[in-house]
Amino acid sequence: MDYRLEVVTLPVGDVDKAKEFYTRQAGFTLDVDYHPTAAFRVVQLTPPGSACSVQIGVGLTDAPPGSARALHLAVPDIETAHRELTARGVTVGGIRHKSPVEEWTGGWAPGPHPDRLDYASFADFTDPDGNTWTLQEIGRAQQ
C-alpha cells in the first residue's frame, strides 16, 4: 500500500495576498481557486516539480495564520534555487550547511556543503503570514 502525501494546508490571513506570493514570487503553479460561498474557498498550489501541493483558503483550518513551520522544499541545486527565488523578490536567508556533517550536533557553517552532500545544505524563507519554508539540497549528484 502506498501512502502519498498529496496536500498540506497552510494557515494564511489574506488568501489573495498569499496566492500572489506563491504564484508570482515562489513560482508555484495555481491548480485551483474554488470559492462556492463566502465561508469556503480553497486555493491549491504546487511547487515546481512537486507531487505534493499546498492549500490556502477560507474554512480549511483553524490554525493561526503563519503557524506552519519548517516545510521543506527539496532542490537539486540550492544556489540556483536561492538565486531564482531572490530574483522573484523572495527574501531568502543565507545558504548554510551542517558542520561538521559527520558528527553533527547542531553547528552550521556558511555556504553550501563543500562536497554538496545530500541533506547537508539549507536556506530559509517565509511567506507573507510567517509560515516558514526550508530549502534543502538533495540529489545534486544525480544531476
C-alpha positions, -999 to +999 in steps of 0.1 A: +000+000+000+014+034-010+007+064+012+014+095-008+014+130+007-008+150-017-017+183+001-005+203+030-028+231+044-012+264+052-029+289+075-030+324+060-047+356+069-052+371+034-058+344+007-053+368-022-020+381-009-008+346-002-019+334-036+000+363-052+032+354-032+031+317-040+024+322-078+043+353-086+073+351-062+077+315-051+068+302-086+042+277-076+015+266-102-021+276-094-041+244-097-075+256-085-092+286-069-126+274-058-149+295-037-185+285-040-195+305-009-181+334+012-175+309+040-154+285+019-125+289-005-097+266-015-067+277-035-044+248-043-008+255-055+020+232-064+058+239-062+076+233-095+083+196-099+065+185-067+040+157-063+026+174-032+006+206-033-003+232-007-038+246+001-047+280+014-082+294+018-112+301+040-128+274+061-099+250+057-082+252+091-085+269+125-047+271+129-035+307+133-020+323+102+017+318+100+019+288+123+032+263+097+069+257+104+098+242+086+081+230+054+109+215+033+114+220-004+140+196-018+161+211-045+189+196-066+209+229-066+205+252-036+225+280-051+202+281-082+171+279-061+183+307-039+191+329-070+157+321-086+136+329-055+157+361-047+153+373-083+115+370-080+115+391-048+115+364-021+138+372+009+158+340+013+182+336+042+218+328+035+228+293+025+243+273+053+255+237+058+258+213+087+292+214+102+308+190+109+283+169+090+298+135+101+292+142+138+266+169+135+254+184+168+237+214+155+266+235+142+264+255+109+289+270+085+281+295+058+275+284+022+266+251+006+284+220+019+319+218+002+312+183-011+275+191-018+263+161+003+226+154+003+207+167+033+235+189+043+228+224+028+198+246+037+183+281+033+150+295+046+123+319+036+088+329+049+056+337+032+037+370+040+020+354+070+052+340+085+048+303+075+084+291+072+100+271+044+134+254+042+152+247+010+172+215+013+197+203-013+191+167-023+200+149-055+228+172-068+249+141-076+222+128-099+221+160-120 
